[in-house]
């Protein structure tokens, strides 16, 4: 049978029951520190703190792919004047000048 605390409102009773279901463990914290070690590698050691924080947040509290709707982010990206993925005007490459072409012809 449930033990009811005297003088505690019903709202707080619900809170007490809810917090009683939270497991006492450091495993989540350890997983998050492991995620941080995966984000900050020797090759990516110069990231800003805000960037690391954002990457860590997404890694630990990410939405499932079915819940993620990127349209608003893409619109804000394009409004800022950035290029879209299918922008062909900026993908034109300049012809590479081959300075060793005469040497290659000899081989």
Steps between C-alpha positions, in 0.01 A plus 500: 500500500618853420640713773350848502694787653292709739459868416621462139270614220384264227717677242809435707394139554512452123846659494622267776370195313660618177841564653489162671509337155825672393789256531800616696790442264793679341475310172328786315765744614773258393338457158492878456868533590580225251302693238705809577820299451369386162420859398827656613769302324861604433391599147206707632660650808458863394119507508333785687335419830160597358550262205603214729203575724259493205647177362490338842139609552395354166690180573345453846147637449453454128154464356422188305517539124122473473460796738762720331365745241788690337291735284517795741876464535550478124286811444698697760824381336387623158364831636847574638631490143668163515499265204267210457626147437384504138639844414685448172633854462755459778603149409675592177862408520774689337701297256807367669819617336731209460852636540663160457311399186815508289672270747207255494517487121860385520412207723 
